[in-house]
């Protein structure tokens, strides 16, 4: 499982869920996040706020997301590569992701929950 702790909250994401949903929009505390799986253990997480507004992101292909607000394309680094956001050279802020066993993650994040449960 992959674990994310931000905004005073912690959440675990099952590997099978990440494989089935390669792009997950979620909120932990007051922080809107996107988890983006590139397959296997290749996973990125970002605070999806840009200029104080949470982006609604959807996959375009295996290598890009598109935001509903401006139609900009974002790459796996979390940076806009096409559209108005690219012109402004904007990037989302990375959020650390930890691959761990559930029992270890829970030991260090006792208030954690599991995404989708």
N, C-alpha and C positions, 0 to 999 in steps of 0.2 A: 504494500500500500504506500501511497504518497501522502505526506503530511504537510500542511501549511498552517502556520501560526502568524497571525497579523491582526491588528485592530483589537487586541485583547481577547481574541477567540482563536481556537485551534480546531481544525477539521481534518479528518482522514478521508482519502479518496481511494477506493478499491481499484486495483490494477485492471480488473475485468470491466469496471465501469468506465475507466479512462479509455480502454480499447474500444468500447461500444460508443462512447461519446467523446470524440477527440477534442471538442471545444466545449468547455463548461463555464458558464457565467454564474457566479456565485457572489455572496456577500458574507464577509466575516467581520462582525462588529459593524463599524461604519465604513468598512473598506470594500468597495466593489472589486472583485478579482475575476480574472479569466485564467483558466488552466487550459493549456494547449498541448496536446499530446502529438508527438511526431512518430509514435509507434515505439513499442518496447519501453525502455526507461528514458527515452528522450521526451522530456516534459519541461515546459516552461510555465511560470505563473507570473502575472503582472497585475499591478494595481491599474485598473482600466480607466482611471480618471485622467483626463487630459484637459488642462485649463479649468480644473474644478468640476468638470462634467463627466459622468460615467458614460463610456461608450457602449453601445449595443453592437457586439461583434458577431460575425458569422463567417464560416469558412467559405473561401472562394475556390481554393484547390488545396492540395497538400502542403503548400508553402506560403499561403497568404490568407489573411482574414480581411474582411471589409467592414467598416463601421457604417451603421445606418444613418448617422448624423450628417456625414459629409461625403460618403462614398469613397473615402480614402482606403488604400490597401496597406496592410501592415505585415511585416515579415516576422520570422521566428525570433529575431532579436527584440521584437516589440517596437520596432521603429516604422514609421510611415514611409512607404517607398513610392507611392503614387497618390495623386490627388492633393487637395488643399492642405492636409496635415503634413504631407511630404514637403511642400513648398516652405512650410514653417519649420521643417526639420525636427518634428516632434517624435518623442519616444515615450512609451509607457514605462513606469518604474517597475523594475523586477522585484518579485517577492520570492524569498527562499523557499525551496521545495526540498523535503527530506524523504528519501526512500528508506523505509524501515519496516520491521515487523510490527504488527498491531500491538503486541504486548509491550514492546519497547517504547513505541510512540505514546501509548496510554500511560506508561510509567512516568514519562516526562511531561505529559500534557493531560493531567487527570480530568480536566473539564472538557475534553475533546468530544466530538461527536463524529458520526460517519455520514458523508454526503448521501442524500437520498433516503435516509432511514429516519 
